[in-house]
């Protein structure tokens, strides 16, 4: 259920839009590798925002469920890879945050439209 949101200053997003979209595939591959989930479990989004100049240009936030095989070291390694992928595409300052939900209170529902 990894939910990765990339909040990016709208000015920088306009400059790097194509590169950011191209980064989504390697980011999803990294999620699958580091967190041991299938591609279908991943949700990724790039969200242009009006941000303050003294903040990182990109703020990456991922929400996951805890797992015994997801140590702090492993999550930090994953975060470093996310930063490396995005920095190689944009060259802008990046912050990474990971939140882990309590599985006993977490609820998720999905509906896929059929055409």
N, C-alpha and C positions, 0 to 999 in steps of 0.2 A: 503494500500500500504506500510506497514512498511517494510523497507529494512534494515536488521540487518547484519552488517559485523563485523566479529571478526578477527582482525589482531593479530597474535600470533607469537612471536619469534620462528623461525624454530627449534631451538634446543629444546625448551620446547614443541613445537608441537610434535616432534618425541617421547618425553617422555610421553605425555598425549593424544595422538591422539585418542585412544579408548574412554577415558573419555570425551573428547571434543565432539565427535560424539554423545555419549549418552546424552550429555547436550542439544543437539539441540531440542529435544522434549519438555523438561520442559521450555526451553527458548521460544519456540513458544506458549506454553500454557500461559506463563506470558504475552507475547505480546497481545494475544487475551483477556485475563482478564483485563489488565490495559489500553489497548487502544481501546477496544471494536470493534475489527475487527474479521472477520472469518478467519479460518486457511488458506483458499485458498488465502487470500490477503497477506500473509506473505512470505517474501523471506529471507532466512538465509544462510550465508556462513562463512566458516572458511578459512582464508587466511594466510598461513605461510609466514613470512617475515624475511628479514635480518634486525634486529633492533639493536639499540645502547644499551649498557649494563645499562645506567643510566635512561632508560625509563621503564614504566610499561611493563611487559612481554606480557600482553594482553591489547589491545586497542579495545573497543567495540564502534562502531558508528552505530547509527540508524537514518534513514531518514524517516520522517513522514509528513503528511499533518496536519495543525493545526485543532483543533476542540474545540468547546466551552466547552466540558466536559473533556478536557485534560489540566488541570491546571499545573503550574510549580510543585506544591507539588505532584501531581499524577505522573508526569513524573519522578521526583526525587525518589519517592517510587518505581517505575518500575525500574529505574537505579540501585537502591540499591538491588533489588531482582535479577537482572541480575548479579551484582557483587557477591552476595551471592551464586548463583547457580554455577558460574564458579570458585569461590574460593574454594567451597566445593569439586569440582572435581580436582583442580590443586594445590591449596595452593600458587599460584604465585600472584604478584602485578597486579592489574587490574585498568584500567581507563575506564570511560563511558562518551560518548558524544551523545547528541541528537540534530539533525538539523531539523528544520521545514521549509518546502518549501512553497513558495507563490502559493496558488492553482490557481491563475489566469494565471500563467506562466508555471505551471507544466504540462508536457506531458508524458504519459506512453503508451506504445504499448506492446502487448504480442502476440507471435505466438507459438502455440503448434503443434509439428509435429504429424501427424497421420501415424500410421503404419498399 
